Amino acid sequence: MDTVFADASWKSGVTGLRKIAALCEGFGIPREIHSGFNALCSMANLHVACSVRNCEFFEAMIPAGLFDFGLF
């Protein structure tokens, strides 16, 4: 496996996402976190992405103007 993709809204919230990150780190697998479907999910995912060492990418919705409402 090259990369694991995950999202807090799919995997039991922030705790589940951090557990996946720890498991991936143990096996040396990088992970990518998806942006959420709304501002709250995106902020939760971004916080987890910043708190783990093995997250190389954060997927962001484009065009940003439509999806970043509530993040300012």
N, C-alpha and C positions, 0 to 999 in steps of 0.2 A: 504494500500500500504506500502510495507516495504522499498523500495528504488526507487529513480527516476534516470534513466540513461539519460544522455544528452551529446551533443557534439556541439561545436561552428559551425561546418560546417553544421549541421542539423537545428539548432535553431536560425537563424538570427544573427549569429556571437557572439562576446563577450557580447554585450549588451543583447541579448536574453538569453544567457546562465546565465548571472548574474540575470536577472529577474526571471528565473526559480529557481535559488538558493534562492532568496529572498522569493518567494512563498513557496518553500519547508521549509525554515526556519520558516516561519510564522505558518506552520502546524506541525512543529516538525518532518519532514521527512528527513532522510539523503539522500544524493545524491552521485552518482558516475559519474565521467566524463570519457568519452572514450578518448583514444588517437586518434589523427587525422590520416588521410590517407596519409599525407605528413608532412614534418618537420614544415612548417608554421602553420598548423592546430594543431599539437601536442604542439607547443609552446604557441599558443593562449589558448588551453585547460588547459595546465599546469599553466599558469598565473592566469586563473580564479580559478582553484583548490586551488591555494595558497592564493587567496584573499577572499575566503568565509570560514565561520566557519563550515558549515554543510557538507563539503565534506570529506568523510572518506576514499575513495579509488580513485586512478587514474589508469585506465586501460592502460597497456602498451603492445605494440606488442612484441611478442617473435617469433623468435630470434631477439634480439635487434640490432644486427649488420646490418640487412637488412633494418631496419626502422628508424635508428637514424642518417642517413646521413644528414648533414646540421644542426645538433643541437649542434655541438661542437663550 
